[in-house]
């Protein structure tokens, strides 16, 4: 499982221009089952994406399609982790 930190490089006014395209991109990966949840950080300096892919290369490939990346809006930090302790029901998200 991967935790993806989206870090904005541009002002929010610039970010807002790409939010709809970014959400459409996220939806594609929700439909494949590779994304579990996502949302903006507080304060709004970026976002967080919880992702389940086969490996780090696949997680990185997903970020390369993000309109935020393609338009120079954000950088990404990807952290791999094993959710060994989790709330009941969460096992459906673990591959």
C-alpha positions as CSV (number, residue, x, y, z in Angstrom):
1,X,0.0,0.0,0.0
2,X,1.2,3.5,-0.8
3,X,0.6,6.9,0.8
4,X,1.1,9.6,-1.8
5,X,1.7,13.2,-0.6
6,X,0.8,15.8,-3.3
7,X,2.7,19.0,-2.6
8,X,1.6,22.1,-4.5
9,X,4.3,24.2,-6.1
10,X,1.9,26.9,-7.4
11,X,-0.5,29.3,-5.7
12,X,-4.1,28.0,-5.0
13,X,-5.5,30.2,-7.8
14,X,-3.4,28.2,-10.2
15,X,-4.3,24.9,-8.5
16,X,-8.0,25.6,-8.8
17,X,-7.7,25.8,-12.7
18,X,-6.9,22.0,-12.7
19,X,-9.1,20.6,-9.9
20,X,-11.8,19.3,-12.1
21,X,-9.3,17.5,-14.4
22,X,-7.5,16.2,-11.3
23,X,-10.7,14.7,-9.9
24,X,-11.5,13.1,-13.2
25,X,-8.0,11.5,-13.3
26,X,-8.6,10.3,-9.7
27,X,-11.9,8.7,-10.7
28,X,-10.2,6.6,-13.3
29,X,-8.1,4.9,-10.6
30,X,-11.0,4.6,-8.2
31,X,-12.8,2.6,-10.9
32,X,-9.8,0.3,-11.3
33,X,-9.6,-0.2,-7.5
34,X,-6.1,1.2,-7.2
35,X,-7.2,4.3,-5.2
36,X,-8.8,3.9,-1.8
37,X,-9.2,7.5,-0.7
38,X,-7.9,11.0,-1.4
39,X,-8.4,14.6,-0.4
40,X,-6.9,18.0,0.3
41,X,-4.5,18.6,3.2
42,X,-5.2,21.1,6.0
43,X,-3.9,23.7,5.5
44,X,-4.4,23.3,1.8
45,X,-0.8,22.9,0.7
46,X,-1.5,19.7,-1.3
47,X,-3.3,16.5,-0.9
48,X,-3.1,12.9,0.2
49,X,-3.9,9.8,-1.8
50,X,-4.1,6.2,-0.4
51,X,-3.2,3.8,-3.2
52,X,-2.9,0.1,-3.6
53,X,-0.8,-1.1,-6.5
54,X,1.5,-4.0,-7.2
55,X,4.7,-2.1,-6.6
56,X,6.3,1.4,-6.3
57,X,6.7,1.6,-10.1
58,X,3.0,1.3,-10.6
59,X,2.2,3.9,-7.9
60,X,4.7,6.3,-9.5
61,X,3.2,5.7,-13.0
62,X,-0.2,6.8,-11.6
63,X,1.2,10.1,-10.4
64,X,2.7,10.8,-13.8
65,X,-0.8,11.0,-15.3
66,X,-2.1,13.6,-12.8
67,X,-3.0,16.9,-14.5
68,X,-1.3,18.5,-11.5
69,X,2.0,16.8,-12.5
70,X,1.5,17.4,-16.2
71,X,0.9,21.1,-15.7
72,X,3.7,21.7,-13.1
73,X,1.3,22.2,-10.3
74,X,2.6,19.6,-7.8
75,X,5.4,17.3,-6.7
76,X,4.8,13.9,-5.2
77,X,6.3,11.9,-2.4
78,X,5.4,8.2,-2.3
79,X,5.7,6.2,0.9
80,X,5.2,2.4,0.9
81,X,3.8,0.8,4.1
82,X,2.2,-2.4,5.3
83,X,-1.2,-1.9,7.1
84,X,-0.7,-4.8,9.5
85,X,-2.9,-3.2,12.2
86,X,-6.2,-1.9,10.9
87,X,-9.9,-1.3,11.7
88,X,-12.4,-4.1,11.0
89,X,-13.5,-3.9,7.4
90,X,-10.3,-2.4,6.1
91,X,-9.0,-5.8,4.9
92,X,-11.1,-5.4,1.8
93,X,-8.6,-2.7,0.7
94,X,-5.5,-4.7,1.3
95,X,-4.1,-6.8,-1.6
